[in-house]
Amino acid sequence: MLGARLAIGGGRAGWGRLALTAVGVGLGAAVLLAATSVSHMLQARDDRGYARGIPSGELKSPALLGVDPVYAAMRQSQFDGRNLTGLIVQKTGPNAPLPPGVDRLPDAGEVVLSPALKELLSSPTGELLRPRFADRVVGTIDPVGLAGPHELFFYVGVPTVSGQFGATEVYRFGVPSSPRTLDGLLWLLIVLGTAALLLPVIVFVATSTRLAAAARDRRLAALRLVGADGEQVRRIAAGEAFVGAVVGLVIGMALFLAGRTVVPSIDVTALQGGIFVEDIRPEWTLVALIVIAVPLLAVGIAVFSLRRVMIEPLGVVRRARDQRRKLWWRLAPPVLGIALLATQGGRLGGGLEGSSQLPVSAGIVLLLSSVPLVLPWIVERFVSKLGGGSPAWQLAVRRLQLDSGTPARVAGGVAVVLAGAIALQTVFIPAESRYQPADARPPSVSVNMANAGLEQALALGATLRKMPGAETVTVSVTVQLVSADGRDGIAMQVGTCDELARLTAIEQCRDGDLFTAAKPENGEFVPTSGERVLVAADAPGRKQSKLVEWTVPASVRPTHALTSETGAVYATPAALAGITEPAANAFAHVQPKSNDANFVEYVRNALVPFGWSAYAFAVTDGIDSTFTLIGRVLMIGSVITLLLAAASLLVVALEQIRERRRALAVLAANGVPRIVLARSLLWQTAVPIAIAVVVAVASGLVLAGLLLYVTGQRLAFDWTTIAVFVAAAIVAVLASAGCTLPSLWQAAAAEGLRDE
């Protein structure tokens, strides 16, 4: 109770100490609360996505009495780098099932849009998107049917969905939820990112509880003078730290709630449609853990920090025998971490193995946590050798020699951020090569059309070739061909004689010819003249194409000139005249003449006459969605942690100025220019940070090398990005030093000589 009274009733100076400690703990607590909300946020988004899903295959819902089924198919695209997702629907009666957030499904020629998509279409930015949504808007989707407030989602009514690609018969919207599948490399990114982002927060919270340690020791010495024994002094210190931690928790919760209300208004691509405020809800068990752990951490650190201090009635002294920090116990975590990772070589290369999760996770945490443990010892040994130089340098060096603990602890938090970022970036290099396409030229566009009519599929190439700005267009149209007994099949390519002449050396061709490989490879099925076979044909009213009988015409011409691009069977359109509505699959590749970022949008608009049976995507759109989500979450977390590290530098620098205001005022009164004091403060921050950068780079490279060894990947470092990370740390030092100048000018004024 006495410690609590000292923390609260210590006058203006005591309130200043309490405020700095509470702000430091509050910032860390707010980040921890936000981190505990990530799991619920992702789960809530997934649940709403599953609730509007369309069941198919084994998940297909049985027929329900009194329900008119809906034929629906998922369609995905992009616009201006943002995901564009929705369903094309075909109602079969008035009693159609409804997805969440929709009052009525659209009829043919109508569309229901998300609020963000509706707003985009009415804005100048959506000009290129409007041709794809020329239908009449009959409603908007409520939040319960959206992943986020800025998601671009739609329901489009079309005359016929049943025969299109991905169509399924729906009696009830919604599919069972399933966990995301992660292979070893993705799992490693999550573990490494979590450790690299949360450990600095814990370091900062621990550092904040040690602010104003010298003033606290003087107060405790005064208490010893009036009769308190050593055990009572430690309990008083614990009570004082407990109050600061509790006030910090209240501030952290307030900051979290305030930031929570702002998040839904943020519309950036990295958030994939934004976040509803209701989704940002921490797990109560983790909140309880934070509420208990933060005060316990503060009390434990306060008591532990007194181990080397003799608080006597007439002063405060450091125990001479234990004055220099010991190294042996600080080396135990990195040695153990390296040993754990070294024993897991190649375990995560092919997939996620449960037996490797614990040692790899423990190795990452031990290596990263060793950075703030070893750094104070290195800083202490390094600054003890320094001397000479300018007055500003000498003031800074002497201050660091007297007390290097607090600056080293703050620099330790920055070092963990830097080491984790280097390791993350290095692991991302092989991850990008695995989950992103090798050929990622932005202008290149691919077009898919599945289960379409042959006439429509053949028209695709002609439409794309008429596009202005298209340099080369390659089209492949195939029809599935199956032997009469159903055991063998082949994709028969369909095209004109001109297209055949471009692909092969065959010059004699007329519409109606059918070319086959004279010597098919690997026993491939090739039809002969007069043979009865089965061909995929369009089937209105059915969910997929059907097989119909077809007699191969007499115009079959075996040849050795067919290539891999034409396949073993190549038919001209007239050769299939005997098939009623053959079903075809078309794939096109379009290369523009110039590097136009909007070219893919022009291609998508050119496909409007084909309805929603054809869709276009840039090659860069094929990035694995789970990898993209992990990358975006880690990017957002890295920014938050970097801002927290900069805030920690600022808070500690302000506390040092407040604690030393009388000494600064005396120096200024004796003629020391304020610019010298400012440079001294800069050196006090820069020297530990410079040492921390060296330690962080070395630790990050070691950790990255071990993780690449664990995943069986080739060792490669992105030195440019590492240099950017180092530059960011330097900028953080300069920015924090600049923000403290007003406080320094005030502390160095003559009023600072007064005794408060």
Salt bridges, closest charged atoms under 4 A:
ASP46 OD1 - ARG180 NH2 3.15
ASP107 OD1 - LYS91 NZ 2.93
ASP107 OD2 - ARG104 NH2 3.36
GLU110 OE1 - ARG104 NH2 2.75
GLU110 OE2 - ARG136 NH2 2.50
GLU151 OE2 - ARG52 NH2 2.67
GLU169 OE1 - LYS60 NZ 3.55
ASP183 OD2 - ARG434 NH1 3.07
ASP217 OD1 - ARG216 NH2 3.09
ASP217 OD2 - ARG318 NH2 3.72
GLU231 OE1 - ARG234 NH2 3.18
GLU231 OE2 - ARG235 NH1 3.95
GLU240 OE2 - ARG219 NH2 2.10
ASP267 OD1 - ARG82 NH2 3.74
ASP279 OD2 - ARG48 NH2 2.58
GLU312 OE1 - ARG224 NH2 3.64
GLU380 OE2 - ARG325 NH1 3.05
GLU380 OE1 - ARG381 NH1 2.60
ASP439 OD1 - ARG441 NE 3.33
ASP485 OD2 - ARG487 NH2 2.93
GLU499 OE1 - ARG465 NH2 3.46
GLU499 OE2 - ARG502 NH2 2.84
ASP513 OD1 - ARG510 NE 3.94
ASP513 OD2 - ARG557 NH1 3.23
GLU549 OE1 - ARG532 NH2 2.32
GLU601 OE1 - ARG132 NH2 2.39
GLU601 OE2 - ARG604 NH1 3.10
ASP621 OD2 - ARG604 NH2 3.20
ASP755 OD1 - ARG662 NH2 3.07
GLU756 OE2 - ARG12 NH2 3.21
GLU756 OE1 - ARG661 NH2 3.40
